[in-house]
Amino acid sequence: MEKIVIITGGSKGLGLGLANEYHKNGYRVFSIARTKLKKTYSIEQFTCDLSAPETIESTLLEIFKQLNAEQTEIITLINNAGDLGEINSLDQLNATAISYTIQVNLAAPLVLSSLFIKFTKGWAAKKKIINISSGAAVNPYGSWAMYCASKAGLDMVTKVIYKEQKSIKNGVKVVSIYPGIVDTNMQTKIRNTSKDQFKSVNRFINFFEKGELFTPEKVAEIIYNLDRSGALKKGKIIDIRKL
Ligand SMILES: NC(=O)c1ccc[n+]([C@@H]2O[C@H](COP(=O)([O-])OP(=O)(O)OC[C@H]3O[C@@H](n4cnc5c(N)ncnc54)[C@H](OP(=O)(O)O)[C@@H]3O)[C@@H](O)[C@H]2O)c1
């Protein structure tokens, strides 16, 4: 029997940490991202730009062609890929920049979750969706309008899927996770933003200088252990920093 993880953004940062952690623990891992890692024997990689909704279904279909319901013990979708978008006050942003971030952070997880639920209907395997959200879902930061809004929206997606699936026999389990401040390209981008564009930049520079960032490997291990313990269910919103 196989244990399967389909993760978006398994090419770098937290997603790569999660891909490696699940693989280490016996999972077959499929990653969906724009870029591929050159050397990896542990992740099956599919190229897809999640800002282009029309390619998402064909990518997921390609992955499901390789799977067998009867041979699957666990199947998990991790909606991890995310983009901060252009960091600036809303009046400085154009429609293309606004739509892009909402598409990657919110519309793509909605489409993927919809297809995942549809494609696994009737499977006897344990089924789960893990949405990688952010404390920005509940803390408004100036210059992050799309990021905050998309993560708040993602948490609501978690709650709605829970409501829809909870009374279905072997329905899909779902959670949102706030991973804390993780040492990835996303944090580098934040620290490199000018104070004119992002008033809270010094807060993030201080986190870095005080060594307060989690490594992607550590956060991946925490998430995997929560998953294994059975804690990831019931539409919960879990903040890693408050465990
Ligand atoms: N780092 C933090 O402190 C922090 C805090 C809270 C929440 N998070 C959340 O954690 C998740 C991972 O973030 P991270 O820090 O690891 O960021 P990251 O290092 O910037 O990685 C982002 C990942 O998303 C993928 N991605 C971005 N845009 C994409 C697109 N258009 N199509 C397909 N894939 C795309 C990237 O892959 P490609 O470039 O190969 O496409 C990459 O693998 C995000 O949802 C983020 O919001 C991070």
The ligand as an ORCA input file, in Angstrom:
! r2SCAN-3c Opt
* xyz 0 1
  N       8.282     31.945      5.198
  C       7.448     32.365      6.147
  O       7.864     33.018      7.115
  C       5.992     32.015      6.070
  C       5.174     32.454      7.132
  C       3.825     32.140      7.084
  C       3.320     31.424      6.025
  N       4.146     31.033      5.005
  C       3.546     30.281      3.907
  O       4.304     29.110      3.670
  C       4.152     28.726      2.290
  C       5.529     28.473      1.692
  O       6.237     29.701      1.677
  P       7.830     29.797      1.671
  O       8.206     30.708      2.773
  O       8.434     28.446      1.569
  O       8.022     30.603      0.311
  P       9.073     30.452     -0.886
  O      10.399     30.020     -0.357
  O       8.970     31.737     -1.609
  O       8.473     29.260     -1.746
  C       7.254     29.424     -2.405
  C       6.910     28.143     -3.120
  O       5.688     28.349     -3.846
  C       5.895     28.038     -5.217
  N       5.153     28.990     -6.050
  C       5.114     30.323     -5.921
  N       4.403     30.864     -6.926
  C       3.986     29.836     -7.713
  C       3.234     29.748     -8.904
  N       2.778     30.836     -9.531
  N       2.993     28.522     -9.420
  C       3.484     27.413     -8.828
  N       4.201     27.421     -7.695
  C       4.464     28.631     -7.144
  C       7.396     28.187     -5.445
  O       7.822     27.308     -6.469
  P       8.425     27.814     -7.888
  O       9.158     29.092     -7.633
  O       9.278     26.675     -8.314
  O       7.224     27.995     -8.733
  C       7.982     27.735     -4.111
  O       8.172     26.344     -4.098
  C       3.400     29.877      1.616
  O       2.041     29.552      1.475
  C       3.557     31.023      2.592
  O       2.511     31.952      2.490
  C       5.466     31.314      5.012
*
